[in-house]
Amino acid sequence: MKICVYGAGAVGGHIAGRLAAAGQIELSLIARGEQLAAIRQNGLRVETHEGTLVSHPLSTDRPADLGPQDVVIVAVKAPALPTIAEHIASLLHEDSLVVFVMNGIPWWYFSSHGGILDGTRLRRLDPEGALWDCIGPERAVGAVAYTACTVTAPGVVRAENARNRLIIGRPDGKPDPRLDTLASLLNPSGLEVTVTSKIRDAVWAKLVMNLIGGSLAALTASPMKDVLNKPAIAGTAKAMADEGVAIARALGCDPGDPDEGLAKLATSSHLQSIAQDLLAGRSMEIDGLFRVPLDLAELAQVPTPNLDLVIELATQRARAAGLYQHTST
């Protein structure tokens, strides 16, 4: 099996390191700049609780040079996806799968959704239809990662969690032996992979927490253990979680009970990735994480006064930093 990991940042680098440790595949990695140079020179280093994984995957910044892949794992932040759609397409053959590991609502969300919203395109996430037309939702696989990872130096990724999980599934919910193969490769490496027929449930389960942790981290530049220990903020966070759950349920999804997630969030010392992007001056995932969920709330006629307020403040923080320019659909 030929697998390419597109994006060698914290999450992509972590997954690539685990795949390299698993062996049995032809692995390649799309990286750029200092990250690419460091990986070529010193290899990819992934520091985990079990030890450090060092690998030397074929690495390039020219996707078209690699030829068709059986699976492409995309770990690029959502704002960049439309600009690389053609590059991803250059890696595909007729039966390729493209696994999008990302936070928030994905561009393919309403593909094979069923009901009156089936096939609805989310223009905030794919303004010109590049992802839909160049890659195609029929190739897309959703992936939700629970891995607190950080790039600590060029070519070096630290996985902070003792337990790392990845939930994957097709939008149409159908079984796919290629996903089972991917899980069988990664599970022995220390990355627990679950294949689900209800990937949207998994999307919402994490998104409800990201609506809280991401927005509050963007406003405070602090890990949640230093934010949610304030009663007033904790109360607002609970109200935000209830609103997020209501949106999910109105769209036919079950994100589970948010109380367990809130309890974990309140003890987290990891700075949310969107706050890391803010502090580093990188483009922020405002649309997929914040604005599109509110669009869906409006579509489903779910009132979200707490989310509206906090997300508007977080969005303005991103605009003021010059890291978010979109103002409408």
C-alpha positions as CSV (number, residue, x, y, z in Angstrom):
1,M,0.0,0.0,0.0
2,K,1.3,3.5,-0.9
3,I,0.4,6.1,1.7
4,C,1.3,9.8,1.5
5,V,0.9,12.1,4.5
6,Y,0.3,15.6,3.2
7,G,1.4,18.1,5.8
8,A,4.3,17.5,8.2
9,G,3.2,19.7,11.1
10,A,2.3,18.5,14.6
11,V,-0.6,16.1,13.7
12,G,0.7,15.0,10.3
13,G,4.2,14.5,11.5
14,H,2.9,12.4,14.4
15,I,0.9,10.1,12.1
16,A,3.8,9.8,9.7
17,G,6.1,8.8,12.5
18,R,3.7,6.1,13.6
19,L,3.2,4.8,10.1
20,A,6.9,4.6,9.6
21,A,7.2,2.6,12.8
22,A,4.6,0.2,11.6
23,G,6.4,-0.5,8.3
24,Q,4.8,-2.7,5.7
25,I,3.9,0.3,3.4
26,E,5.5,2.7,0.9
27,L,5.4,5.9,2.9
28,S,5.9,9.5,1.6
29,L,5.6,12.9,3.2
30,I,4.7,16.3,1.8
31,A,6.5,19.0,3.8
32,R,8.0,22.4,3.2
33,G,10.5,25.0,4.4
34,E,12.5,24.3,7.5
35,Q,10.5,21.2,8.3
36,L,11.3,19.6,5.0
37,A,15.0,20.5,5.3
38,A,15.2,19.1,8.8
39,I,13.5,15.8,7.9
40,R,15.7,15.3,4.9
41,Q,18.8,15.9,6.9
42,N,18.1,14.4,10.3
43,G,14.9,12.3,9.8
44,L,11.5,12.8,11.4
45,R,11.6,12.6,15.2
46,V,8.4,11.9,17.1
47,E,8.7,12.0,20.8
48,T,6.1,9.8,22.5
49,H,5.5,8.5,26.0
50,E,6.8,5.1,24.8
51,G,10.0,6.6,23.4
52,T,11.3,8.5,20.4
53,L,10.4,7.3,16.9
54,V,13.0,8.3,14.2
55,S,12.2,7.7,10.6
56,H,13.4,8.8,7.1
57,P,10.3,8.8,4.9
58,L,10.6,10.0,1.3
59,S,9.9,13.7,1.7
60,T,9.2,16.4,-0.9
61,D,7.4,19.6,-1.5
62,R,6.4,18.5,-5.0
63,P,3.4,16.2,-4.7
64,A,3.2,15.5,-8.4
65,D,6.6,13.8,-8.3
66,L,5.3,11.0,-6.1
67,G,2.7,9.5,-8.4
68,P,-0.6,8.0,-7.5
69,Q,-1.2,6.9,-3.9
70,D,-3.6,4.4,-2.4
71,V,-4.3,6.6,0.6
72,V,-3.5,10.3,1.1
73,I,-3.7,11.5,4.7
74,V,-4.2,15.3,4.7
75,A,-3.1,17.0,7.9
76,V,-3.2,20.6,6.7
77,K,-5.2,23.4,8.4
78,A,-8.6,24.0,6.9
79,P,-7.9,27.5,5.5
80,A,-5.2,26.1,3.3
81,L,-7.1,23.2,1.8
82,P,-8.7,24.9,-1.2
83,T,-5.3,26.2,-2.3
84,I,-3.8,22.7,-2.3
85,A,-6.8,20.8,-3.8
86,E,-5.1,20.4,-7.2
87,H,-1.8,19.2,-5.6
88,I,-3.8,16.6,-3.6
89,A,-5.5,15.6,-6.8
90,S,-2.1,14.9,-8.5
91,L,-1.6,12.1,-5.9
92,L,-4.8,10.3,-6.7
93,H,-5.8,7.3,-8.9
94,E,-9.3,6.2,-9.5
95,D,-9.7,4.3,-6.2
96,S,-7.6,6.5,-3.9
97,L,-8.9,7.5,-0.5
98,V,-8.2,10.9,1.0
99,V,-8.3,11.0,4.8
100,F,-8.8,14.5,6.1
101,V,-7.5,14.8,9.7
102,M,-8.9,18.1,10.9
103,N,-10.8,20.0,13.5
104,G,-14.3,21.5,13.1
105,I,-16.9,21.0,10.4
106,P,-15.3,19.4,7.3
107,W,-15.9,20.6,3.7
108,W,-17.6,17.3,2.8
109,Y,-20.0,17.4,5.7
110,F,-23.3,17.1,3.8
111,S,-22.0,14.5,1.2
112,S,-24.1,11.3,1.6
113,H,-25.9,13.0,4.5
114,G,-29.4,12.1,3.4
115,G,-32.5,14.3,3.7
116,I,-33.0,17.7,2.3
117,L,-29.5,18.9,3.1
118,D,-27.8,16.1,1.2
119,G,-25.1,17.4,-1.1
120,T,-25.1,20.9,0.4
121,R,-21.8,22.7,-0.2
122,L,-20.2,24.7,2.5
123,R,-18.9,27.8,0.7
124,R,-17.0,29.2,3.7
125,L,-14.8,26.1,3.6
126,D,-14.6,25.5,-0.2
127,P,-15.4,28.9,-1.8
128,E,-14.8,28.0,-5.4
129,G,-15.6,24.3,-5.1
130,A,-12.0,23.2,-5.6
131,L,-12.1,20.5,-3.0
132,W,-15.5,19.1,-4.2
133,D,-14.5,19.2,-7.9
134,C,-10.8,18.3,-7.8
135,I,-10.9,15.6,-5.1
136,G,-14.5,14.6,-4.9
137,P,-16.5,13.8,-1.7
138,E,-16.8,10.2,-2.8
139,R,-13.0,9.9,-2.1
140,A,-13.2,11.7,1.3
141,V,-12.8,10.0,4.6
142,G,-13.3,11.9,7.9
143,A,-10.8,11.7,10.7
144,V,-11.0,13.0,14.2
145,A,-7.7,13.1,16.1
146,Y,-7.2,13.1,19.9
147,T,-3.5,13.8,19.9
148,A,-2.1,16.8,21.8
149,C,1.0,17.3,19.5
150,T,3.4,20.2,19.2
151,V,6.3,20.9,16.7
152,T,9.1,21.7,19.2
153,A,11.8,22.2,16.5
154,P,12.1,21.7,12.8
155,G,11.6,18.0,12.2
156,V,10.7,17.2,15.8
157,V,7.1,16.5,17.0
158,R,6.2,15.9,20.6
159,A,3.0,13.9,21.4
160,E,2.0,15.0,24.8
161,N,-0.8,12.5,25.5
162,A,-0.1,9.1,26.9
163,R,-3.0,7.8,24.9
164,N,-3.4,8.9,21.3
165,R,-6.6,8.2,19.3
166,L,-7.8,8.6,15.7
167,I,-11.4,8.0,14.7
168,I,-12.0,7.5,10.9
169,G,-15.0,6.8,8.7
170,R,-16.6,7.4,5.4
171,P,-19.3,10.1,5.1
172,D,-21.6,7.5,3.7
173,G,-21.0,5.2,6.7
174,K,-20.1,2.2,4.5
175,P,-17.4,-0.2,5.6
176,D,-14.1,-0.1,3.6
177,P,-11.4,-2.7,3.9
178,R,-8.8,0.0,3.2
179,L,-9.7,1.8,6.4
180,D,-9.5,-1.5,8.3
181,T,-6.0,-2.0,6.9
182,L,-5.0,1.5,7.9
183,A,-6.2,0.8,11.5
184,S,-4.3,-2.5,11.6
185,L,-1.1,-0.7,10.6
186,L,-1.4,2.1,13.2
187,N,-2.8,0.3,16.2
188,P,0.3,-1.6,17.0
189,S,2.4,1.6,16.7
190,G,0.6,3.2,19.6
191,L,-2.0,5.3,17.8
192,E,-5.4,3.8,18.5
193,V,-7.5,3.9,15.4
194,T,-11.3,3.2,15.4
195,V,-13.3,2.9,12.2
196,T,-16.8,4.2,12.7
197,S,-20.0,4.2,10.5
198,K,-21.0,7.5,12.2
199,I,-18.1,9.9,11.6
200,R,-20.3,13.0,12.0
201,D,-21.0,11.9,15.6
202,A,-17.3,11.8,16.2
203,V,-16.9,15.2,14.5
204,W,-19.4,16.8,16.8
205,A,-18.1,15.1,20.0
206,K,-14.8,16.8,19.5
207,L,-16.2,20.0,18.0
208,V,-18.4,20.7,21.0
209,M,-15.2,20.8,23.1
210,N,-13.3,22.8,20.5
211,L,-16.1,25.4,20.4
212,I,-15.3,26.0,24.1
213,G,-11.5,25.4,24.3
214,G,-10.6,26.9,21.0
215,S,-12.6,30.2,21.5
216,L,-11.6,30.7,25.1
217,A,-7.9,29.9,24.4
218,A,-7.9,32.4,21.5
219,L,-9.2,35.0,23.9
220,T,-7.0,34.2,26.8
221,A,-3.9,32.6,25.3
222,S,-4.0,30.1,28.2
223,P,-4.5,26.4,28.6
224,M,-8.0,25.5,29.8
225,K,-6.9,24.4,33.3
226,D,-6.1,28.1,33.9
227,V,-9.4,29.3,32.4
228,L,-12.1,26.9,33.5
229,N,-11.2,27.1,37.1
230,K,-13.1,30.4,37.3
231,P,-16.7,29.7,38.2
232,A,-18.1,32.4,35.9
233,I,-16.2,31.1,32.9
234,A,-17.0,27.5,33.7
235,G,-20.7,28.3,33.8
236,T,-20.5,30.0,30.4
237,A,-18.5,27.0,29.1
238,K,-21.3,24.6,30.2
239,A,-23.9,26.8,28.4
240,M,-21.8,26.8,25.3
241,A,-21.5,23.0,25.4
242,D,-25.3,22.6,25.8
243,E,-25.8,24.8,22.7
244,G,-23.2,22.8,20.7
245,V,-25.0,19.6,21.6
246,A,-28.3,21.1,20.6
247,I,-27.0,21.9,17.1
248,A,-25.6,18.4,16.6
249,R,-28.8,16.8,17.7
250,A,-30.9,19.1,15.5
251,L,-28.8,17.8,12.6
252,G,-29.4,14.2,13.5
253,C,-26.1,13.5,15.3
254,D,-25.3,12.3,18.8
255,P,-22.2,13.9,20.3
256,G,-22.6,12.2,23.6
257,D,-22.7,13.7,27.1
258,P,-20.4,16.8,27.2
259,D,-19.8,16.7,30.9
260,E,-17.0,14.2,30.6
261,G,-15.3,16.3,27.9
262,L,-15.7,19.4,30.0
263,A,-14.1,17.7,33.0
264,K,-11.1,16.7,30.9
265,L,-10.8,20.1,29.3
266,A,-10.8,21.7,32.8
267,T,-7.6,19.8,33.6
268,S,-5.8,20.2,30.3
269,S,-2.4,21.9,30.3
270,H,-2.1,21.8,26.5
271,L,-2.6,25.1,24.7
272,Q,-5.2,24.7,22.0
273,S,-3.8,24.6,18.5
274,I,-5.8,27.7,17.4
275,A,-4.2,29.7,20.2
276,Q,-0.8,28.4,19.1
277,D,-1.5,29.6,15.6
278,L,-2.5,33.0,17.0
279,L,0.7,33.4,19.0
280,A,2.8,32.2,16.0
281,G,1.1,34.5,13.6
282,R,-0.4,31.7,11.5
283,S,-3.8,31.7,9.8
284,M,-6.5,30.6,12.2
285,E,-9.2,27.9,11.6
286,I,-12.0,30.3,12.4
287,D,-14.5,29.1,9.8
288,G,-14.4,25.4,10.3
289,L,-14.2,25.6,14.1
290,F,-16.5,28.5,14.8
291,R,-18.3,30.3,12.0
292,V,-19.6,27.2,10.1
293,P,-21.1,25.6,13.3
294,L,-23.0,28.9,13.8
295,D,-24.1,28.8,10.2
296,L,-25.5,25.3,10.9
297,A,-27.2,26.5,14.1
298,E,-29.0,29.1,12.0
299,L,-29.9,26.5,9.4
300,A,-31.3,24.2,12.1
301,Q,-32.9,27.1,13.9
302,V,-31.1,26.5,17.2
303,P,-30.6,29.5,19.4
304,T,-26.9,29.9,20.5
305,P,-26.6,33.1,22.5
306,N,-23.5,32.1,24.5
307,L,-21.7,30.7,21.5
308,D,-22.6,33.8,19.4
309,L,-21.0,36.1,22.0
310,V,-17.8,34.2,22.7
311,I,-17.2,33.2,19.1
312,E,-17.7,36.7,17.9
313,L,-15.1,37.9,20.3
314,A,-12.7,35.2,19.3
315,T,-13.3,36.0,15.6
316,Q,-12.6,39.7,16.2
317,R,-9.4,38.7,18.1
318,A,-8.3,36.8,15.0
319,R,-9.2,39.7,12.7
320,A,-7.3,42.2,14.8
321,A,-4.2,40.0,14.6
322,G,-4.6,39.9,10.8
323,L,-5.1,36.2,10.8
324,Y,-8.7,36.0,9.6
325,Q,-10.2,38.1,6.8
326,H,-13.5,36.4,5.9
327,T,-16.6,38.3,6.8
328,S,-19.4,36.4,5.1
329,T,-20.4,33.3,3.3
